[in-house]
């Protein structure tokens, strides 16, 4: 279950859009499908990080509202929040997303093949039929 608040769901949207952009980029980088998919995940992570950074910066910019606590006379400044995804504020996803994208790419590059590879069956010719005269 995806849990978000505010505009935090856009981080997931940034990942999907970044991956869709990364697929053709991966195809340009390599013809090997594993390398192409790894490049697509790196591009997705970088674009999701960039999108999260710009979103948080745009929403959280500006002056906050200042309040004074009557009991302690402390000044408290409240600013707008860009929300969160999985209880992590959107501004932190700008740093987490590239690390996740690169981590997935590294795991894809170092993982063994998905299934067991069966040895190729030797090709042999059928024995010649015995002729009787």
N, C-alpha and C positions, 0 to 999 in steps of 0.2 A: 504494500500500500504506500503510495506516495503521499507524504505529508508536507504541506507548504503553508506559508502565510504571506499575505500581500502579493507582491510580484515575484515571489520565489519560484513559481512554476516555470517562469521564462528561462531559468537555467537549463531545465530539461529540454525546452524548445531549442535553445541555443546548441545543445549537444546534437539533437536530431538534424538541425539545419547544417551544422558543421560537418556531420558525417555525410550528409547528402552532397555537400560541396567537396568533401575529401575523397569520395569514391572516384570521380574522374581524375583528380589530382594523383591519387595512388596508381591509377591506370597509366598515367603519363610517366610516372617515376619508374615503374617496373612492370614487367609482364608476369612475374611470379605472383600468383594470387595471395599468398601469405604476406609478402612484402607490401603489396598494394593495399591490403586490408589494414596492415599495421600503420601505413602512412595515412590512411583515412582516419584511423583513431587518433593519431597525433594531431592532424588538422582539426578534428572535432574538438579535442581538448583545448587546443589553442584558441579556436574561435569561440568556444563556450566561455573560456576565461576572459577573452577580450569583451564579449558581450556582457558578461556579468559585471566586469569592471565599469564599463560605460553606463550600464543601467544603474548600478548603485551610485555612481558619481553624479548622474543626472538627477536622480530622485533625492539624494541626501544633501545636495548642495544648498547653499543659502544659509541664512541666519535661522537659528532655532528660537523658540519661545522661552523666555526666562521667567522662572517662578521663584518665589522666596518662601522657604519653609518657615511657618510662623513659630514653630517650637524651637528650632535651632538657628534661625536667621541665615541659613545657608542658601546660596543661589543655585538653582537647578536649571540646567538648559536642556530642553527637550527638542529633538530634531525628528524629521520624517524618517521612516525606515523603509528600505527597499524590500523588506520581507525576508523569508528564509525558506530553504529547502532541506528536508530531513533535519530540521532544527539547527541548521548551520546558516548564519546570516549570508545574504547574497553577496556582500562585499568580500567575504572570505572565499567564495567559490571562484573568484578571479585567480586565486593562487592554487586552489585545490584542483580545478579542472585540467590545467596542463599536466600536472603530476599524474592524475588519473589516466589521461590519454596516453602519456608516455609509458606509464606502467602497464597498461593493457597491451600496447605495442610490443614492449619488451617480453611480456608473457607469451604473446603470439609468436614471437621470433624464436624463443627458447623452448617452447613446448614440443614434445615429440609428436609424430604424426597421430592423427585421430584414431585410427584403427590399426590392427595388425596387418602387416604387409605379407601377403602370401607369396612364397617363391614361385617363380614362373615354372610351369610344367615343361619338361624337356620335350622337344619335338622329335619324334622318331618316326621312321617310316614303317609301314606295316610290312611284316615278313612276306616274301614272295610265296605265292601259292604253289604247292608241289604239283608238278604235272605228272600224270601217269600215262604211259603209252602202251 
